[in-house]
Amino acid sequence: MEDAEAPSARRAPDDAGPAPAGVAAAPDPADAPLLAALRAGDPAAFETLVRVHGPRMRAAIARLRGASADADDILQDAFLSAFRALGRFEGRSRLSTWLHRIAVNSALMRLRGRHDEPTGDIEALLPHFSPYGAFTAAQRAWSQAPEADLEREELRAQVREAIGRLPENYRIALMLRDIEGLENAEIAASLGISVNAAKIRVHRARQGLKALLEQVLPGLRP
């Protein structure tokens, strides 16, 4: 059972915090002209910011929101948060990293404020054990590196579909850890849960995803 959850306040982040997976944390000198124009209130700079960074921010939001249709609304909220917090951005990381984190935070804030959709349970997908601690069903292992399969677009689509079938609370934890690159402590702070609960949630999500992928991916053997 996961630890009890605790509330946490969220706001637009400053420069602190590691970059998401695949995004360099070091400052980019190319950001300086755009930042100067933004701080000067240049309307063209704001248009450039939305045009250049909006698609990636929206993609991050859509990954976390799953099938929900409010990604554009959340993206608008993210840009508003960014504009308001622009004075706190000191350029110690890339502008894209900072905006990405704001987009993720905006999606999480919307998720935390929603009460009409259940988060679901993952027990049916997890391994089961006998009273003696042994697996009740044979476990499968990858017979080849999963990356070899994931290079094929149709299998990537199957992986995305399997992730989407995870219960929301576990899907979000998995996305934050394995896609967005957050550490367990950051996931805990973002979701308002303990670090131990975050670790458990990520572990169970990975187990659940493996069970779903066994149904569709080649390269698995008993």
Buried (B, 14 or more C-beta within 10 A) or exposed (E): EBBEEEEEEBEBBBBEBBBBEEBEEEBBEEBEEBBEBBEEEEEEBBEBBBEEBBEBBBEBBBBBBBEBEBBEEBBBBBBEBBEEBBEEBEBEBBBBBBBBBBBBBBBBBBBBEEEEEEEEEBEEBBEEEEEEEEEEEEEBEBEEEBEEBEEEEEBEEBBEEBBEEBBBBBBBBBBBBBBBBBBBEBBBBBBBBBBEBBBBBBBBBBBBBBBBBEEBBEBBEE
